[in-house]
Amino acid sequence: MTRASRTEITDQFELFLPYIADMPLRDQREMMERPFFSLAKSKRVKPIDYTSPDGKAWVHVSANPDYGMATIWDADILIYCASVLADMARRGLNDIPRKLHLMPYDLLRAIHRPTTGRAYELLGQSLDRLVSTTIKTNIRAENRREATFSWLDGWTQLVDERTERSRGMTIELSNWFYEGVLMQGGVLSIDRAYFDLTGGRERWLYKVARKHAGGAGRGASPSPCPPSSKSLGPKAPIAASNSKSPRSPNAIPCPAIRSNWNSPTASVNRRSACAAAPRPIRSRQPSPADRRRPRNPPLPRQRRPPHQPTPTCWSMPAA
C-alpha cells in the first residue's frame, strides 16, 4: 500500500508548481501544537496518545511496524505541499487539486535538503512513513465522533515511457490535511530558517511559539506558559520543564521568534530578522578537591640588577 508505483507518462506532462524561491512557506495551523509526529530520528512504533488539558481535543497516532511513525522531519514535505496549495489559492485558481505533481529536486531544495542519491532514497522513506502512519482525532471532525486518516493517500513515481527516466512524482494529500490548508485561516507563515533546526524539540518549540504568535504581526500576543510537556507525546519532556536541562527555550535558535517562558504569561514576539539567541558563558566552579588543596604562597618579586654598559676597550693588567 505504501510502496510507490511507477507510471509511464508522455511528453505532455506539465509541471505547474511555482518557483521555490518565490513561494512563501506555510504550515497548517492545527498541526503546529498537537503531537502528530515523532520527535526522534530513530524508528518509533509506540503509539502517541494525547488529550488536551481541557479534555476537548485528543489525538491518537499509530505507526506501521515496517516503516515506523512519521517524524517531524517528514512533516517538511507537508509544509511544502501546504505552501503550494496556499500559493494556488492566493493566485485565485478555481480547481485546486488534491494530487500534486512535483519534482523531487525542487522539493529537496525547498526544505533545505541535499540533492544526492542518498537524499532521494530518504525522501522515498519519508513518503512511505507519511502514507503508513494512521491518525485518529476529534479535531475538525465536525459531525463525526472522530476522523481517521493518513497524511498521504499515496504517491507515485513518474517515469518517461521512452527514456525510462524519472519525470517527477505525484503526491495525493489526505482530505483532512487538504481541507485544513484551504479553510479560512488554516495556514500560518513560517521562516525558511526553520528547516535548519536540527533538533526535534527545537522544531516543535518553534511551531508552538509561531502558532501562539499567529496574527500578532510585529507586536506580542499572550499565550499560556509554559506549554505542557504532554503536547510532545510520551517520553518527550520539554526542555523548559526540566531544571537540569542545559538549554532553555530562549537558548534554542528559533528563527524569527523570541519568547520568555519564565513570565506568568509568555509574550511571543515576531522579529523581521533571524538570529539565534547567544548561549550564556558558564564559569567553572571549584570542586571540593580544589578547595582542600593548599595554595602555594606567591613568590617574592625579584628586582633586576641595574644595566651595566659594556666596556669599549680593554687594558692589560701590569706585571
C-alpha positions in Angstrom: 0.0 0.0 0.0 2.8 2.4 0.9 5.1 1.5 -1.9 5.3 3.9 -4.8 4.1 2.7 -8.2 5.8 3.5 -11.5 3.6 5.2 -14.0 4.5 5.9 -17.6 3.8 9.3 -18.9 4.1 11.1 -22.2 5.7 14.4 -23.1 2.5 16.3 -22.4 3.2 16.1 -18.7 3.5 19.7 -17.5 4.6 21.0 -14.1 2.5 23.8 -12.7 4.2 24.4 -9.3 5.7 27.9 -8.7 9.3 28.6 -8.4 10.6 27.6 -4.9 12.4 30.9 -4.3 9.3 33.0 -4.9 6.9 30.8 -2.9 6.2 31.8 0.8 6.2 28.9 3.2 3.1 28.0 5.0 2.2 25.4 7.7 -1.2 24.0 8.7 -2.3 25.7 11.9 -3.8 22.7 13.7 -0.7 20.6 13.2 1.7 23.1 14.9 0.9 22.3 18.5 -0.6 18.9 18.8 1.8 15.9 18.9 1.1 14.4 15.4 4.7 13.4 14.8 7.6 11.7 16.4 10.4 14.0 17.6 13.1 11.4 17.3 15.0 10.4 14.2 15.1 6.8 15.3 12.3 4.4 14.3 9.3 4.6 16.6 6.4 2.1 16.7 4.9 3.0 20.1 1.7 5.0 19.5 1.1 8.5 20.8 -2.0 9.2 22.9 -2.7 12.8 23.7 -5.5 14.7 25.4 -5.6 18.4 25.8 -5.7 19.8 29.4 -9.3 20.8 29.0 -10.3 17.4 27.6 -11.8 18.8 24.4 -9.2 17.6 21.9 -7.5 14.3 21.6 -5.0 12.7 19.2 -4.0 9.1 18.7 -1.2 8.3 16.3 -0.2 4.7 15.4 2.7 3.6 13.3 3.3 0.7 10.9 5.9 -1.7 12.3 7.6 -2.0 8.9 8.1 1.8 8.3 7.7 3.4 11.7 5.9 6.6 12.7 6.2 9.8 10.6 8.7 12.2 12.2 8.7 16.0 12.4 11.3 16.0 9.6 8.9 14.1 7.4 6.4 16.9 8.0 8.7 19.2 5.9 7.1 17.6 2.9 3.7 18.6 4.2 4.9 22.1 4.8 6.0 22.2 1.1 2.6 20.9 0.0 0.7 23.3 2.2 2.8 26.2 0.7 1.9 25.0 -2.8 -1.8 24.9 -2.0 -1.8 28.3 -0.3 0.0 29.8 -3.2 -2.6 28.4 -5.7 -5.4 29.9 -3.5 -3.6 33.2 -3.4 -3.4 33.3 -7.2 -7.1 32.7 -7.4 -7.1 29.2 -9.0 -10.6 27.7 -9.1 -9.8 24.0 -9.1 -7.0 23.4 -6.6 -6.0 19.7 -7.0 -5.5 17.4 -4.1 -3.0 15.4 -6.1 0.2 17.5 -6.7 2.7 16.9 -9.4 6.2 17.9 -8.4 9.9 17.3 -9.0 11.9 15.8 -6.2 14.8 18.1 -6.8 12.6 21.2 -6.2 11.1 19.6 -3.1 14.6 18.8 -1.6 15.9 22.3 -2.4 12.8 24.0 -0.8 13.2 22.1 2.5 17.0 22.6 2.6 18.0 19.0 1.9 20.9 17.9 -0.3 20.2 16.5 -3.7 22.4 13.4 -3.5 21.3 9.9 -4.3 21.0 9.2 -0.6 18.7 12.2 -0.2 16.4 10.8 -2.8 16.3 7.5 -1.1 15.5 9.1 2.3 12.8 11.1 0.6 11.1 7.9 -0.5 11.3 6.5 3.0 9.7 9.7 4.4 6.8 9.4 1.9 6.3 5.8 2.9 6.0 6.9 6.6 3.5 9.6 5.8 1.4 7.1 4.0 1.6 4.3 6.6 1.1 6.5 9.7 -2.5 6.4 10.9 -4.1 9.3 12.9 -7.3 9.4 14.8 -8.5 12.6 16.3 -11.7 14.6 17.0 -10.0 17.9 15.8 -12.1 19.2 13.0 -14.2 16.0 13.0 -17.4 18.2 12.7 -20.5 15.9 13.0 -18.4 12.8 13.2 -17.1 11.5 16.5 -13.6 11.1 15.2 -11.6 11.3 11.9 -9.2 8.6 10.8 -6.7 9.3 8.1 -3.1 9.2 6.9 -1.1 12.2 5.9 -0.9 11.0 2.3 -3.3 8.7 0.4 -0.4 7.6 -1.8 2.5 8.7 -4.0 3.6 7.7 -7.5 6.9 7.9 -9.3 6.5 9.1 -12.8 8.8 7.6 -15.5 9.2 8.5 -19.1 7.9 5.7 -21.4 10.7 6.1 -23.9 13.8 7.0 -21.9 12.9 5.3 -18.6 14.0 8.4 -16.8 12.2 9.9 -13.9 9.8 12.8 -14.7 8.9 13.7 -11.1 6.2 12.3 -8.8 2.6 12.7 -7.8 1.6 13.1 -4.1 -2.1 12.6 -3.2 -2.9 14.5 0.0 -5.4 13.3 2.6 -8.7 15.0 2.7 -8.3 16.1 6.3 -5.0 17.9 5.5 -6.3 19.3 2.2 -9.3 20.9 3.8 -7.3 22.2 6.8 -5.0 24.1 4.5 -7.7 25.7 2.3 -10.0 26.7 5.1 -10.1 30.3 6.3 -7.1 31.0 8.5 -5.9 27.4 8.1 -2.2 28.2 7.5 0.5 30.3 9.1 3.7 31.6 7.5 7.0 30.2 8.8 10.6 31.2 8.3 12.8 29.3 5.9 15.4 29.1 8.7 13.0 26.6 10.4 14.4 23.8 8.1 17.9 24.5 9.6 16.8 23.5 13.1 18.4 20.0 13.8 16.6 19.0 17.0 13.1 17.6 17.2 12.2 19.6 20.4 13.6 22.8 18.9 11.4 22.3 15.8 8.3 21.6 17.9 9.0 24.6 20.2 9.2 26.9 17.1 5.9 25.5 15.9 4.2 26.1 19.2 5.6 29.6 19.6 4.7 30.5 16.0 1.1 29.3 16.5 0.6 31.4 19.6 2.1 34.4 17.7 -0.2 33.9 14.8 -1.8 37.2 13.6 0.2 39.3 16.1 2.3 41.0 13.5 5.1 42.9 15.0 3.5 43.1 18.4 3.2 40.5 21.0 0.3 38.2 21.8 0.0 36.5 25.2 0.0 32.7 25.2 -0.2 30.2 28.1 3.2 29.5 29.6 4.9 27.1 29.6 3.5 24.7 27.0 2.5 21.4 28.5 5.1 18.6 28.1 2.1 16.3 27.2 1.9 18.1 23.9 5.2 16.4 22.9 3.7 13.0 23.4 5.1 10.3 25.7 8.8 10.1 26.6 9.4 13.6 25.2 9.6 16.2 28.1 10.1 19.7 27.0 13.4 21.3 27.9 11.8 24.2 29.7 10.2 21.8 32.3 13.4 20.2 33.3 15.6 22.4 35.5 18.7 20.3 34.8 18.4 20.8 31.1 21.4 22.7 29.7 19.3 24.5 27.2 16.4 26.8 27.9 13.8 27.9 25.3 15.5 31.2 25.0 18.7 29.4 24.2 17.1 27.4 21.4 17.7 29.1 18.0 14.1 29.6 17.0 14.1 31.6 13.7 12.1 34.9 13.8 10.8 34.1 17.3 11.8 35.3 20.7 10.0 34.1 23.8 10.1 34.4 27.5 8.7 31.3 29.1 9.6 32.4 32.7 6.9 35.0 32.9 3.3 34.1 34.0 2.1 35.0 30.5 4.6 34.4 27.7 5.0 37.2 25.2 5.9 35.8 21.8 7.4 38.4 19.6 8.0 38.0 15.8 11.2 39.6 14.5 12.0 40.5 11.0 15.5 39.2 11.2 16.5 35.6 12.1 19.1 35.5 14.9 20.0 32.7 17.3 20.0 33.6 21.0 23.5 33.5 22.3 24.4 30.9 24.8 25.3 32.0 28.3 29.0 31.7 29.2 29.4 29.4 32.1 32.3 29.7 34.5 33.9 26.6 36.1 33.0 26.1 39.7 35.8 24.9 42.0 35.5 21.3 43.1 35.8 20.1 46.7 39.2 18.8 45.8 40.3 22.2 44.7 39.1 23.7 48.0 41.1 21.3 50.1 44.2 21.7 48.0 46.7 24.1 49.7 47.7 27.1 47.7 51.3 28.0 47.5 52.2 31.5 48.6 53.2 33.8 45.7 57.0 34.1 45.1 58.6 37.4 46.0 59.2 39.6 43.1 62.9 39.9 42.3 64.3 43.1 41.1 66.5 43.1 38.1 70.1 44.3 38.5 70.9 47.7 37.0 72.1 47.7 33.5 75.9 47.9 33.2 77.4 49.3 30.0 79.8 47.1 28.1 83.4 48.5 28.2 84.6 49.7 24.8 88.4 48.9 25.4 90.4 46.5 27.5 93.8 47.2 29.1 96.2 44.5 30.1 97.0 44.4 33.9 100.5 45.5 34.9 103.0 42.7 35.5 
